[in-house]
Amino acid sequence: MVMEKPSAQLVGREFVRQYYTLLNQAPDYLHRFYGKNSSYVHGGLDSNGKPVEAVYGQSEIHKRVMALSFRDCHTKIRHVDAHATLNEGVVVQVMGELSNNMQPMRKFMQTFVLAPEGTVANKFYVHNDVFRYQDEVFGDSDSEPPEGEDLLSEKKTRSAREGDRRDVRPRGPGGPGGPRERVGGGGGGPRGPPPRGGMAQKPSFGSGRGSGPSEGRYPAPRQ
């Protein structure tokens, strides 16, 4: 029996389920999703007010994740988009809310680029990862616009409203105002990586390039 190649949507949803479950249960294993050429950016500005720089490679990503002090993370995934990209990769964009160490929920957006892992069929690793809290980008106390810009904004808003009135096409269930599908993640359960096992007709994730005793492939759960 020939196994079908999983769609980008299936790869994205399964990856999101595994990634945020591990973030909740065992964040010290999170680096296993990445490879030696992976890049990782988490956050907007550092303590000096400068843009956070990316770190590269599984070892440096592990150090960065440990420095973020993830503990008892809970995630509400509001929306997931997944699309095929170059060289049989998959780009995944996640929007949701994250609570770390019993802190209030914060809205975030995270974008992953998943790349095929060697010659193993249906196995991917995270090649690029960019995470941003939305309140770091859109602050509550934005500065007042320069004189004259408020009038320009008003004109643009009025033009957009007129365009909306002209657009009388029916909206589908996936369009504005339609129902959004939720993908769960970050649930409770025993800490530590899931048990090893195969995943029939589903993708698996992790680089398998760990160099230390705590590094290696994050196994996919049994069905």
C-alpha positions as CSV (number, residue, x, y, z in Angstrom):
1,M,0.0,0.0,0.0
2,V,1.4,3.3,-1.1
3,M,1.2,6.1,1.5
4,E,-0.1,9.4,0.2
5,K,1.9,12.6,0.6
6,P,0.3,14.7,3.4
7,S,-1.1,18.0,2.4
8,A,0.4,21.3,3.7
9,Q,-2.7,21.8,5.9
10,L,-2.2,18.4,7.5
11,V,1.5,19.0,8.1
12,G,0.8,22.4,9.6
13,R,-1.9,21.3,11.9
14,E,0.0,18.2,13.1
15,F,3.1,20.3,13.7
16,V,1.1,22.9,15.7
17,R,-0.4,20.2,17.9
18,Q,3.0,18.7,18.6
19,Y,4.9,21.9,19.1
20,Y,2.6,23.6,21.5
21,T,2.0,20.4,23.5
22,L,5.7,20.1,24.0
23,L,6.0,23.8,24.9
24,N,3.5,23.1,27.7
25,Q,4.8,19.7,28.9
26,A,8.6,19.7,28.2
27,P,10.0,23.0,26.8
28,D,13.6,21.8,27.4
29,Y,13.1,19.4,24.5
30,L,11.8,22.1,22.2
31,H,15.1,22.5,20.4
32,R,14.7,19.0,18.9
33,F,12.4,20.5,16.3
34,Y,15.3,22.6,14.9
35,G,18.4,21.7,12.9
36,K,22.0,23.0,12.6
37,N,21.0,25.6,10.0
38,S,17.8,26.8,11.7
39,S,17.1,30.4,12.8
40,Y,15.1,31.4,15.8
41,V,13.7,34.8,16.8
42,H,11.5,35.3,19.8
43,G,10.3,38.7,20.9
44,G,10.5,42.3,19.6
45,L,13.0,44.3,21.7
46,D,15.7,43.3,24.1
47,S,16.3,45.0,27.5
48,N,18.2,47.8,25.8
49,G,15.3,48.6,23.5
50,K,17.1,47.1,20.4
51,P,15.5,44.5,18.1
52,V,16.1,41.0,19.3
53,E,18.6,39.2,17.0
54,A,18.1,35.7,15.6
55,V,20.1,32.8,17.0
56,Y,21.2,30.0,14.7
57,G,21.7,26.2,15.2
58,Q,20.2,23.7,17.5
59,S,22.6,24.3,20.3
60,E,22.1,28.1,20.4
61,I,18.4,27.7,20.0
62,H,18.3,25.4,23.0
63,K,20.2,28.1,25.1
64,R,17.8,30.8,23.9
65,V,14.7,28.7,24.8
66,M,16.2,28.0,28.3
67,A,16.8,31.7,28.8
68,L,13.1,32.4,28.1
69,S,12.2,30.4,31.2
70,F,9.1,28.7,29.8
71,R,7.2,27.1,32.6
72,D,3.6,25.9,32.7
73,C,2.9,27.5,29.3
74,H,-0.7,27.4,28.2
75,T,-1.7,28.3,24.6
76,K,-5.0,29.1,23.0
77,I,-4.6,28.7,19.2
78,R,-7.0,30.9,17.4
79,H,-6.0,30.4,13.8
80,V,-3.6,28.4,11.7
81,D,-2.6,28.9,8.1
82,A,-0.4,26.4,6.3
83,H,0.8,26.6,2.7
84,A,3.3,24.7,0.5
85,T,6.5,26.6,-0.3
86,L,9.7,26.0,-2.2
87,N,11.5,22.7,-2.2
88,E,8.5,20.8,-0.7
89,G,8.6,22.9,2.4
90,V,5.6,24.3,4.4
91,V,5.1,27.7,5.8
92,V,2.9,27.8,8.9
93,Q,1.5,31.0,10.6
94,V,-0.1,30.7,14.0
95,M,-2.2,33.3,15.8
96,G,-3.3,32.8,19.4
97,E,-2.7,33.6,23.1
98,L,0.1,32.5,25.4
99,S,0.4,32.4,29.1
100,N,3.8,31.6,30.7
101,N,4.3,30.9,34.4
102,M,0.8,31.8,35.4
103,Q,1.0,35.3,33.8
104,P,-2.0,36.8,31.9
105,M,-2.6,35.7,28.4
106,R,-0.9,37.7,25.7
107,K,-1.8,37.7,22.0
108,F,1.0,36.4,19.7
109,M,1.8,35.6,16.1
110,Q,4.4,32.9,15.2
111,T,5.6,31.9,11.7
112,F,7.4,28.7,11.0
113,V,9.1,27.5,7.8
114,L,9.2,23.7,7.8
115,A,11.8,22.0,5.6
116,P,12.0,18.3,4.6
117,E,14.4,16.4,6.8
118,G,16.9,14.6,4.5
119,T,15.6,11.6,2.6
120,V,13.1,10.5,5.2
121,A,9.6,10.7,3.8
122,N,7.1,13.0,5.4
123,K,9.6,14.2,8.1
124,F,10.2,17.9,8.6
125,Y,12.3,20.2,10.8
126,V,11.9,23.9,11.6
127,H,14.2,25.9,9.4
128,N,13.0,29.4,10.4
129,D,10.9,30.5,13.4
130,V,9.8,34.1,14.2
131,F,7.7,34.8,17.3
132,R,6.2,38.2,18.2
133,Y,3.8,39.3,21.0
134,Q,1.3,41.6,19.4
135,D,1.4,44.1,22.3
136,E,5.1,44.7,21.5
137,V,4.2,45.7,18.0
138,F,0.9,47.5,18.7
139,G,1.2,49.3,22.0
140,D,-1.7,50.6,24.0
141,S,-0.2,54.1,24.1
142,D,0.9,54.8,20.6
143,S,2.1,58.4,20.0
144,E,-0.1,61.0,18.4
145,P,0.2,61.2,14.6
146,P,1.8,64.4,13.2
147,E,-0.6,67.3,12.3
148,G,-2.3,66.5,9.0
149,E,-1.9,62.8,9.2
150,D,-5.2,62.4,11.1
151,L,-7.0,64.0,8.2
152,L,-5.3,61.7,5.7
153,S,-6.3,58.7,7.8
154,E,-9.9,59.9,7.9
155,K,-10.0,60.2,4.1
156,K,-8.6,56.6,3.7
157,T,-11.1,55.3,6.2
158,R,-14.0,57.0,4.4
159,S,-12.7,55.6,1.0
160,A,-12.5,52.1,2.5
161,R,-16.1,52.4,3.8
162,E,-17.3,53.4,0.3
163,G,-15.5,50.5,-1.1
164,D,-17.2,48.1,1.3
165,R,-20.6,49.4,0.3
166,R,-19.8,48.7,-3.3
167,D,-18.6,45.2,-2.6
168,V,-21.8,43.2,-2.3
169,R,-20.4,39.8,-3.2
170,P,-21.4,37.0,-0.8
171,R,-18.8,36.0,1.7
172,G,-18.0,32.3,2.1
173,P,-17.7,30.6,5.5
174,G,-13.9,31.2,5.5
175,G,-14.2,34.9,4.7
176,P,-14.7,37.9,7.1
177,G,-17.4,37.2,9.6
178,G,-17.4,33.4,8.9
179,P,-16.6,30.9,11.6
180,R,-13.0,30.3,12.5
181,E,-11.6,26.8,13.1
182,R,-9.8,26.4,16.4
183,V,-6.8,24.1,16.8
184,G,-6.2,23.0,20.4
185,G,-2.8,23.0,22.0
186,G,-1.0,23.4,25.3
187,G,-3.2,21.0,27.3
188,G,-2.3,19.4,30.5
189,G,-0.8,16.0,31.0
190,P,2.4,14.4,32.4
191,R,5.6,16.2,31.7
192,G,8.3,14.9,29.5
193,P,8.4,13.9,25.8
194,P,5.7,11.7,24.4
195,P,6.4,7.9,24.1
196,R,8.3,6.9,21.0
197,G,6.5,5.3,18.1
198,G,5.4,5.6,14.5
199,M,2.8,7.8,12.8
200,A,1.0,6.1,9.9
201,Q,0.2,8.5,7.1
202,K,1.1,11.5,9.2
203,P,4.2,13.7,9.1
204,S,6.8,13.7,11.8
205,F,9.1,16.5,13.0
206,G,12.6,17.1,14.4
207,S,16.0,17.2,12.9
208,G,17.6,14.2,14.5
209,R,20.9,16.2,14.6
210,G,21.4,16.4,18.3
211,S,25.0,16.4,19.4
212,G,24.6,16.1,23.2
213,P,23.0,13.5,25.4
214,S,19.8,15.5,25.7
215,E,19.5,16.2,22.0
216,G,18.0,14.1,19.3
217,R,14.8,13.6,17.4
218,Y,11.5,14.4,19.0
219,P,9.4,11.2,18.3
220,A,5.9,11.4,16.9
221,P,3.2,9.9,19.2
222,R,1.6,6.6,18.5
223,Q,-1.9,6.7,16.9
